[in-house]
């Protein structure tokens, strides 16, 4: 799962980021990469940050995303950043 992020409120974003890992544990998810865009080498990338999450399979990734624990964080996420989140396979 990939996420492209444009942070709007750094303090809220830090709070959101600190809360996400606990929601991933029951789904065997892990954060593989989280960082800021340093340089675009080709094309365009309008976002400030990116994240790569790993889950055992697509169904588990969807389960995490749709879980009550993660859904409870969405208002905070929306106020903290604009996020494009997508599953790749």
C-alpha positions in Angstrom: 0.0 0.0 0.0 1.3 3.4 -0.9 0.3 6.8 0.4 1.2 10.2 -1.0 0.7 13.0 1.5 0.6 16.8 1.6 0.9 17.8 5.2 -1.4 20.8 6.2 -0.9 20.8 10.0 2.4 19.3 11.2 1.4 18.9 14.8 -1.8 17.0 13.9 0.1 14.9 11.4 2.6 13.9 14.1 -0.4 12.9 16.3 -2.0 10.9 13.4 1.3 9.1 12.5 1.9 8.2 16.2 -1.6 6.6 16.3 -1.5 4.5 13.1 0.9 1.7 14.0 -1.4 0.4 16.8 -4.2 0.1 14.4 -2.0 -2.0 12.1 -0.9 -4.6 14.6 -4.0 -6.8 14.5 -3.7 -6.9 10.7 0.0 -7.8 10.6 0.8 -4.5 8.9 4.0 -2.7 9.0 5.4 0.7 7.9 8.2 0.0 5.4 9.1 3.6 4.5 7.9 7.0 5.6 9.6 10.1 4.5 9.6 13.5 2.8 10.1 14.0 -0.9 13.7 15.2 -1.3 13.8 15.7 -5.1 11.7 14.8 -8.1 14.0 13.4 -10.8 11.4 13.0 -13.5 7.8 14.2 -13.9 5.9 15.8 -11.1 5.1 14.9 -7.5 2.9 17.5 -5.8 3.0 15.8 -2.4 5.4 16.5 0.5 5.6 13.0 2.0 5.2 9.4 1.1 4.6 6.1 3.0 4.8 2.5 2.1 2.8 0.0 4.2 3.0 -3.8 3.9 0.2 -6.2 4.7 0.1 -10.0 4.1 -2.5 -9.6 1.3 -5.0 -7.3 -0.3 -7.9 -8.5 1.8 -5.9 -7.8 5.0 -5.0 -4.3 3.8 -8.6 -3.6 3.1 -9.6 -5.0 6.4 -7.2 -2.7 8.2 -8.4 0.3 6.2 -12.0 -0.4 6.9 -11.5 -1.3 10.6 -13.2 0.7 13.3 -9.8 1.6 14.8 -8.4 3.1 11.6 -11.6 4.7 10.6 -11.7 6.5 13.9 -8.4 8.3 12.9 -9.8 9.6 9.6 -11.1 12.9 10.9 -7.6 13.6 12.4 -6.0 12.5 9.1 -8.2 14.8 7.1 -7.5 17.8 9.2 -3.7 17.0 9.2 -3.1 16.3 5.6 -4.4 15.5 2.1 -3.7 11.8 1.5 -3.9 9.6 -1.6 -3.8 6.0 -0.3 -3.8 3.1 -2.7 -3.1 -0.6 -2.9 -0.7 -2.0 -5.4 0.0 -5.6 -6.2 
